[in-house]
């Protein structure tokens, strides 16, 4: 990964190269990631990264995307926790709504992310904008069952139990990860289906319990449905 400047726009960008030496399988995975990024590239609400350019025939292959000088949501969370604070209900639900808006777009394109976590979400401080990045282990929702593997892909602590077990997952896996992040913002500790300590805003606590259900069938049915639940709480978000 290298920072650069686009000569046409004079904007800072990030160039991601396929690390050498690489195998045919590595190249195939890299091409798949680029294709997924092209499919889900930015939308009206701009909560998904836009791929700017790519060259899969270069040696090594590469793609270019936007640069975020303020770093990741993980960094912002660490800074707040280091100061002995947690996010307000308004800030936490507002940021999670942005994540959900990005996920709604990804899901509408027939994709799931499978690795939603604070370090895969960029933060633009000036306008308090979050942008989802890294579709490296994403998956097409319509992928046939027989192509599934029982190997775990994702990040322990944010992935839902069905994903950690290597079972077939759907868009509700991404919603579980949002619940983990929301709980972490509000308490300083990651939530899970066995750990939910938040007891502040009643509506938010109820939403957390729904997002963190072990059984995906008991979670909200979509990112848009979750956004609607947040909106219905009439919380002043930031």
C-alpha positions as a Markdown table, in Angstrom:
| # | Residue | x | y | z |
|---|---|---|---|---|
| 1 | Unk | 0.0 | 0.0 | 0.0 |
| 2 | Unk | 1.4 | 3.4 | -1.0 |
| 3 | Unk | 0.3 | 6.9 | -0.8 |
| 4 | Unk | 0.4 | 9.0 | -4.0 |
| 5 | Unk | -1.0 | 12.1 | -5.7 |
| 6 | Unk | -3.3 | 11.9 | -8.7 |
| 7 | Unk | -1.8 | 14.2 | -11.4 |
| 8 | Unk | -5.2 | 14.8 | -12.9 |
| 9 | Unk | -7.0 | 15.9 | -9.7 |
| 10 | Unk | -4.1 | 16.7 | -7.4 |
| 11 | Unk | -5.8 | 14.6 | -4.8 |
| 12 | Unk | -4.1 | 12.2 | -2.4 |
| 13 | Unk | -4.8 | 8.5 | -3.2 |
| 14 | Unk | -3.7 | 5.1 | -2.1 |
| 15 | Unk | -2.2 | 2.5 | -4.5 |
| 16 | Unk | -2.6 | -1.1 | -3.4 |
| 17 | Unk | -0.3 | -3.5 | -5.2 |
| 18 | Unk | -0.5 | -7.3 | -5.2 |
| 19 | Unk | 2.5 | -8.2 | -3.0 |
| 20 | Unk | 5.3 | -10.0 | -4.9 |
| 21 | Unk | 6.0 | -12.9 | -5.2 |
| 22 | Unk | 2.5 | -14.0 | -5.9 |
| 23 | Unk | 0.9 | -17.2 | -7.1 |
| 24 | Unk | -1.8 | -17.7 | -9.7 |
| 25 | Unk | -4.3 | -18.2 | -6.9 |
| 26 | Unk | -3.2 | -14.9 | -5.3 |
| 27 | Unk | -3.7 | -13.1 | -8.6 |
| 28 | Unk | -7.2 | -14.7 | -9.0 |
| 29 | Unk | -8.1 | -13.5 | -5.5 |
| 30 | Unk | -6.8 | -10.0 | -6.2 |
| 31 | Unk | -8.9 | -9.8 | -9.5 |
| 32 | Unk | -12.0 | -10.9 | -7.6 |
| 33 | Unk | -11.4 | -8.2 | -5.0 |
| 34 | Unk | -11.1 | -5.6 | -7.7 |
| 35 | Unk | -14.3 | -6.9 | -9.4 |
| 36 | Unk | -16.2 | -6.6 | -6.1 |
| 37 | Unk | -14.9 | -3.1 | -5.5 |
| 38 | Unk | -16.1 | -2.2 | -9.0 |
| 39 | Unk | -19.5 | -3.6 | -8.3 |
| 40 | Unk | -20.0 | -1.8 | -5.0 |
| 41 | Unk | -18.1 | 1.4 | -5.8 |
| 42 | Unk | -19.4 | 4.6 | -4.1 |
| 43 | Unk | -23.0 | 5.6 | -4.2 |
| 44 | Unk | -25.2 | 8.6 | -3.4 |
| 45 | Unk | -24.5 | 8.6 | 0.3 |
| 46 | Unk | -20.7 | 7.9 | -0.3 |
| 47 | Unk | -20.3 | 5.4 | 2.6 |
| 48 | Unk | -18.5 | 2.8 | 0.3 |
| 49 | Unk | -15.0 | 3.3 | -1.1 |
| 50 | Unk | -14.8 | 4.2 | -4.8 |
| 51 | Unk | -12.1 | 2.4 | -6.8 |
| 52 | Unk | -10.5 | 5.1 | -9.0 |
| 53 | Unk | -8.3 | 3.0 | -11.4 |
| 54 | Unk | -6.8 | -0.4 | -11.7 |
| 55 | Unk | -4.5 | -2.4 | -13.9 |
| 56 | Unk | -4.5 | -6.2 | -13.5 |
| 57 | Unk | -2.1 | -6.7 | -16.4 |
| 58 | Unk | 0.7 | -4.7 | -14.7 |
| 59 | Unk | 3.5 | -6.3 | -12.8 |
| 60 | Unk | 2.5 | -6.3 | -10.1 |
| 61 | Unk | -1.2 | -5.7 | -10.5 |
| 62 | Unk | -2.7 | -2.7 | -8.6 |
| 63 | Unk | -5.7 | -0.6 | -7.9 |
| 64 | Unk | -6.1 | 2.9 | -6.7 |
| 65 | Unk | -8.6 | 4.3 | -4.2 |
| 66 | Unk | -9.1 | 7.4 | -2.1 |
| 67 | Unk | -6.9 | 8.4 | 0.8 |
| 68 | Unk | -8.2 | 9.3 | 4.2 |
| 69 | Unk | -5.7 | 11.3 | 6.3 |
| 70 | Unk | -7.8 | 10.9 | 9.5 |
| 71 | Unk | -7.3 | 7.1 | 9.5 |
| 72 | Unk | -9.8 | 4.5 | 10.4 |
| 73 | Unk | -12.8 | 4.3 | 12.8 |
| 74 | Unk | -10.6 | 2.0 | 14.9 |
| 75 | Unk | -8.2 | 4.9 | 15.4 |
| 76 | Unk | -11.0 | 7.3 | 16.4 |
| 77 | Unk | -12.4 | 4.7 | 18.8 |
| 78 | Unk | -9.0 | 4.1 | 20.4 |
| 79 | Unk | -8.5 | 7.9 | 20.9 |
| 80 | Unk | -11.8 | 8.2 | 22.6 |
| 81 | Unk | -11.3 | 5.2 | 24.8 |
| 82 | Unk | -7.8 | 6.3 | 25.7 |
| 83 | Unk | -9.3 | 9.5 | 27.0 |
| 84 | Unk | -11.5 | 7.4 | 29.3 |
| 85 | Unk | -14.6 | 8.2 | 27.4 |
| 86 | Unk | -17.2 | 6.4 | 25.2 |
| 87 | Unk | -19.3 | 7.6 | 22.4 |
| 88 | Unk | -22.6 | 9.3 | 23.1 |
| 89 | Unk | -25.8 | 7.6 | 22.0 |
| 90 | Unk | -26.2 | 10.2 | 19.3 |
| 91 | Unk | -22.7 | 9.7 | 17.9 |
| 92 | Unk | -22.7 | 5.9 | 18.1 |
| 93 | Unk | -26.1 | 5.5 | 16.4 |
| 94 | Unk | -25.2 | 8.2 | 13.8 |
| 95 | Unk | -22.0 | 6.5 | 12.9 |
| 96 | Unk | -23.6 | 3.0 | 12.8 |
| 97 | Unk | -26.4 | 4.4 | 10.5 |
| 98 | Unk | -23.6 | 5.5 | 8.1 |
| 99 | Unk | -22.1 | 1.9 | 8.2 |
| 100 | Unk | -25.6 | 0.5 | 7.6 |
| 101 | Unk | -26.2 | 2.9 | 4.6 |
| 102 | Unk | -23.0 | 1.6 | 3.1 |
| 103 | Unk | -24.0 | -2.0 | 3.8 |
| 104 | Unk | -27.4 | -1.4 | 2.3 |
| 105 | Unk | -25.7 | -0.4 | -1.0 |
| 106 | Unk | -23.3 | -3.4 | -0.9 |
| 107 | Unk | -26.2 | -5.8 | -0.3 |
| 108 | Unk | -28.3 | -4.2 | -3.0 |
| 109 | Unk | -25.5 | -5.1 | -5.4 |
| 110 | Unk | -25.8 | -8.7 | -4.4 |
| 111 | Unk | -22.6 | -8.7 | -2.3 |
| 112 | Unk | -21.8 | -9.2 | 1.4 |
| 113 | Unk | -18.7 | -7.8 | 3.1 |
| 114 | Unk | -17.9 | -10.5 | 5.7 |
| 115 | Unk | -15.3 | -8.4 | 7.5 |
| 116 | Unk | -17.0 | -5.3 | 8.9 |
| 117 | Unk | -14.8 | -4.0 | 11.7 |
| 118 | Unk | -13.5 | -0.6 | 12.8 |
| 119 | Unk | -10.2 | -1.0 | 10.9 |
| 120 | Unk | -12.1 | -1.6 | 7.6 |
| 121 | Unk | -14.0 | 1.7 | 8.0 |
| 122 | Unk | -12.3 | 5.0 | 7.1 |
| 123 | Unk | -13.1 | 8.2 | 9.0 |
| 124 | Unk | -13.2 | 11.6 | 7.4 |
| 125 | Unk | -13.1 | 14.0 | 10.4 |
| 126 | Unk | -14.1 | 17.3 | 8.7 |
| 127 | Unk | -17.5 | 16.0 | 7.8 |
| 128 | Unk | -17.7 | 13.1 | 10.2 |
| 129 | Unk | -18.1 | 10.6 | 7.3 |
| 130 | Unk | -17.5 | 6.9 | 7.5 |
| 131 | Unk | -16.5 | 4.9 | 4.4 |
| 132 | Unk | -16.4 | 1.1 | 4.2 |
| 133 | Unk | -13.3 | -0.4 | 2.5 |
| 134 | Unk | -11.7 | -3.8 | 1.7 |
| 135 | Unk | -13.9 | -6.3 | -0.1 |
| 136 | Unk | -11.1 | -8.9 | -0.1 |
| 137 | Unk | -13.1 | -11.6 | 1.6 |
| 138 | Unk | -16.5 | -10.4 | 0.4 |
| 139 | Unk | -18.9 | -12.8 | -1.3 |
| 140 | Unk | -21.7 | -12.8 | -3.8 |
| 141 | Unk | -25.0 | -13.5 | -2.1 |
| 142 | Unk | -26.1 | -15.8 | -5.0 |
| 143 | Unk | -23.1 | -18.1 | -4.7 |
| 144 | Unk | -24.2 | -21.7 | -4.8 |
| 145 | Unk | -24.2 | -23.7 | -1.6 |
| 146 | Unk | -21.8 | -26.4 | -3.0 |
| 147 | Unk | -19.1 | -23.8 | -3.4 |
| 148 | Unk | -19.1 | -23.0 | 0.3 |
| 149 | Unk | -16.2 | -24.1 | 2.5 |
| 150 | Unk | -16.1 | -24.7 | 6.2 |
| 151 | Unk | -12.9 | -22.6 | 6.5 |
| 152 | Unk | -13.3 | -19.5 | 8.7 |
| 153 | Unk | -12.8 | -16.1 | 6.9 |
| 154 | Unk | -13.3 | -12.9 | 8.8 |
| 155 | Unk | -12.1 | -11.4 | 12.1 |
| 156 | Unk | -12.8 | -13.1 | 15.4 |
| 157 | Unk | -14.8 | -10.9 | 17.7 |
| 158 | Unk | -16.6 | -9.1 | 14.9 |
| 159 | Unk | -17.7 | -12.1 | 12.8 |
| 160 | Unk | -21.0 | -13.8 | 13.8 |
| 161 | Unk | -21.0 | -17.4 | 15.2 |
| 162 | Unk | -22.2 | -19.0 | 11.9 |
| 163 | Unk | -19.2 | -17.4 | 10.1 |
| 164 | Unk | -16.7 | -18.5 | 12.7 |
| 165 | Unk | -18.0 | -22.0 | 12.3 |
| 166 | Unk | -17.5 | -21.8 | 8.5 |
| 167 | Unk | -21.2 | -22.1 | 7.8 |
| 168 | Unk | -23.1 | -20.4 | 5.0 |
| 169 | Unk | -23.7 | -16.7 | 5.8 |
| 170 | Unk | -25.9 | -14.1 | 4.3 |
| 171 | Unk | -26.3 | -10.3 | 4.7 |
| 172 | Unk | -27.2 | -10.7 | 8.4 |
| 173 | Unk | -23.6 | -11.6 | 9.1 |
| 174 | Unk | -22.7 | -8.0 | 8.4 |
| 175 | Unk | -25.5 | -6.8 | 10.6 |
| 176 | Unk | -24.1 | -8.8 | 13.5 |
| 177 | Unk | -20.8 | -7.0 | 13.1 |
| 178 | Unk | -22.6 | -3.6 | 13.3 |
| 179 | Unk | -24.0 | -4.7 | 16.6 |
| 180 | Unk | -20.5 | -5.6 | 17.9 |
| 181 | Unk | -19.3 | -2.1 | 16.9 |
| 182 | Unk | -22.3 | -0.3 | 18.3 |
| 183 | Unk | -21.9 | -2.0 | 21.6 |
| 184 | Unk | -18.1 | -1.2 | 21.6 |
| 185 | Unk | -18.7 | 2.4 | 20.9 |
| 186 | Unk | -21.2 | 2.7 | 23.8 |
| 187 | Unk | -19.3 | 0.7 | 26.4 |
| 188 | Unk | -15.7 | 0.4 | 25.3 |
| 189 | Unk | -16.1 | -3.4 | 25.0 |
| 190 | Unk | -17.1 | -5.5 | 22.0 |
| 191 | Unk | -20.6 | -7.0 | 22.2 |
| 192 | Unk | -21.5 | -10.6 | 21.3 |
| 193 | Unk | -24.4 | -13.0 | 21.5 |
| 194 | Unk | -23.0 | -14.0 | 25.0 |
| 195 | Unk | -22.0 | -10.5 | 26.1 |
| 196 | Unk | -24.3 | -7.5 | 26.0 |
| 197 | Unk | -23.9 | -5.1 | 29.0 |
| 198 | Unk | -25.3 | -1.8 | 27.6 |
| 199 | Unk | -28.2 | -0.6 | 29.6 |
| 200 | Unk | -28.7 | 3.0 | 28.6 |
| 201 | Unk | -31.2 | 4.0 | 25.9 |
| 202 | Unk | -33.9 | 1.4 | 25.9 |
| 203 | Unk | -34.5 | 1.4 | 22.2 |
| 204 | Unk | -30.7 | 1.1 | 21.5 |
| 205 | Unk | -30.4 | -1.7 | 24.0 |
| 206 | Unk | -33.3 | -3.6 | 22.3 |
| 207 | Unk | -31.7 | -3.1 | 18.9 |
| 208 | Unk | -28.3 | -4.4 | 20.2 |
| 209 | Unk | -30.0 | -7.5 | 21.5 |
| 210 | Unk | -31.6 | -8.1 | 18.1 |
| 211 | Unk | -28.3 | -7.5 | 16.1 |
| 212 | Unk | -26.3 | -9.7 | 18.4 |
| 213 | Unk | -28.6 | -12.7 | 18.2 |
| 214 | Unk | -26.8 | -16.0 | 17.8 |
| 215 | Unk | -29.5 | -17.2 | 15.3 |
| 216 | Unk | -29.3 | -15.0 | 12.2 |
| 217 | Unk | -33.0 | -15.5 | 11.6 |
| 218 | Unk | -33.7 | -13.5 | 14.8 |
| 219 | Unk | -31.7 | -10.5 | 13.6 |
| 220 | Unk | -33.1 | -7.6 | 11.6 |
| 221 | Unk | -33.9 | -8.7 | 8.0 |
| 222 | Unk | -31.8 | -6.0 | 6.3 |
| 223 | Unk | -29.6 | -2.9 | 6.7 |
| 224 | Unk | -32.4 | -0.7 | 5.6 |
| 225 | Unk | -34.7 | -2.3 | 8.2 |
| 226 | Unk | -32.1 | -1.5 | 10.9 |
| 227 | Unk | -31.8 | 2.1 | 9.7 |
| 228 | Unk | -35.5 | 2.4 | 10.0 |
| 229 | Unk | -35.4 | 1.2 | 13.6 |
| 230 | Unk | -32.7 | 3.8 | 14.4 |
| 231 | Unk | -34.7 | 6.6 | 12.7 |
| 232 | Unk | -37.8 | 5.6 | 14.7 |
| 233 | Unk | -36.0 | 6.3 | 18.0 |
| 234 | Unk | -35.7 | 10.0 | 17.1 |
| 235 | Unk | -32.3 | 10.2 | 18.6 |
| 236 | Unk | -30.4 | 13.4 | 17.8 |
| 237 | Unk | -27.4 | 11.9 | 15.9 |
| 238 | Unk | -24.1 | 13.6 | 15.0 |
